[in-house]
Amino acid sequence: MKMKVFTGEWYEAMDAFNNWAKGKLLNRDVLIQTHDGYVLTGAGYKHFLTIIVIHPEDPFWDKTQADTKQYPQITITKNTKPEEIKVTQ
């Protein structure tokens, strides 16, 4: 068995875990444990999260899918000519 640890502020740890888990079947061979807590910093409290994953020793489980195409780039065209709108009843 191998272990992966995702830690950081809660959104960073969750994003890293989600990118790793994408496309994997998390069945009974995979154990997932989470720990969360707050840390007092100069700017206030920060919520930290640790996700521990214990998985089989297969190279498939070591891979992380690249998520570059997960969020497609949206282009917006600006209409420079006003169009006339007709309302009918």
C-alpha positions as CSV (number, residue, x, y, z in Angstrom):
1,M,0.0,0.0,0.0
2,K,1.1,3.6,-0.7
3,M,0.0,6.8,0.9
4,K,-0.7,10.3,-0.6
5,V,-1.1,13.3,1.5
6,F,-2.9,16.5,0.3
7,T,-2.5,19.4,2.8
8,G,-2.9,23.2,2.9
9,E,-5.7,25.6,3.1
10,W,-9.0,23.8,2.7
11,Y,-9.6,24.9,-0.9
12,E,-6.0,24.0,-2.0
13,A,-6.1,20.6,-0.5
14,M,-9.5,19.9,-2.0
15,D,-8.5,21.0,-5.4
16,A,-5.3,18.9,-5.3
17,F,-7.3,15.8,-4.1
18,N,-10.0,16.3,-6.8
19,N,-7.4,16.6,-9.6
20,W,-5.7,13.4,-8.4
21,A,-9.0,11.5,-8.0
22,K,-10.5,12.5,-11.3
23,G,-11.1,9.4,-13.4
24,K,-10.3,7.0,-10.6
25,L,-12.7,4.5,-9.0
26,L,-12.5,5.1,-5.3
27,N,-13.6,1.6,-4.1
28,R,-13.0,-0.3,-0.9
29,D,-9.3,-0.8,-1.7
30,V,-8.8,3.0,-1.2
31,L,-8.9,4.4,2.3
32,I,-9.5,8.2,2.7
33,Q,-9.1,10.0,6.0
34,T,-9.4,13.8,6.6
35,H,-8.3,16.1,9.3
36,D,-9.1,19.7,9.6
37,G,-8.2,22.5,11.9
38,Y,-7.8,26.2,12.3
39,V,-4.5,28.1,12.7
40,L,-4.2,31.5,14.2
41,T,-2.2,33.8,12.0
42,G,-1.5,37.6,12.1
43,A,-4.5,38.1,9.8
44,G,-6.9,35.9,11.7
45,Y,-7.8,32.2,11.6
46,K,-7.1,30.0,8.5
47,H,-8.8,26.7,7.9
48,F,-6.3,24.0,7.1
49,L,-7.2,20.6,5.7
50,T,-5.2,17.4,5.4
51,I,-6.5,14.5,3.2
52,I,-4.7,11.2,3.6
53,V,-5.3,8.6,0.9
54,I,-4.0,5.0,1.2
55,H,-4.1,3.2,-2.1
56,P,-2.7,0.1,-3.8
57,E,0.9,0.1,-5.2
58,D,-0.2,0.4,-8.8
59,P,1.3,3.1,-11.1
60,F,-2.2,4.0,-12.1
61,W,-2.8,5.5,-8.6
62,D,0.3,7.7,-8.8
63,K,-0.9,9.6,-11.9
64,T,-2.7,12.9,-11.7
65,Q,-4.7,14.0,-14.7
66,A,-3.8,17.3,-16.2
67,D,-6.8,19.6,-15.9
68,T,-5.8,22.2,-18.5
69,K,-8.9,21.4,-20.6
70,Q,-11.2,21.2,-17.6
71,Y,-12.1,24.9,-17.8
72,P,-12.4,26.0,-21.4
73,Q,-11.6,29.6,-22.3
74,I,-14.7,31.6,-22.8
75,T,-14.6,34.4,-25.4
76,I,-17.1,37.2,-25.3
77,T,-17.9,39.2,-28.4
78,K,-18.9,42.7,-27.9
79,N,-21.7,44.0,-30.1
80,T,-20.7,47.5,-31.2
81,K,-23.8,48.2,-33.3
82,P,-27.1,48.6,-31.4
83,E,-29.9,46.5,-32.8
84,E,-33.5,47.6,-32.9
85,I,-35.8,45.4,-30.9
86,K,-39.4,45.2,-32.0
87,V,-42.1,44.2,-29.6
88,T,-45.3,42.7,-31.0
89,Q,-48.4,41.6,-29.3
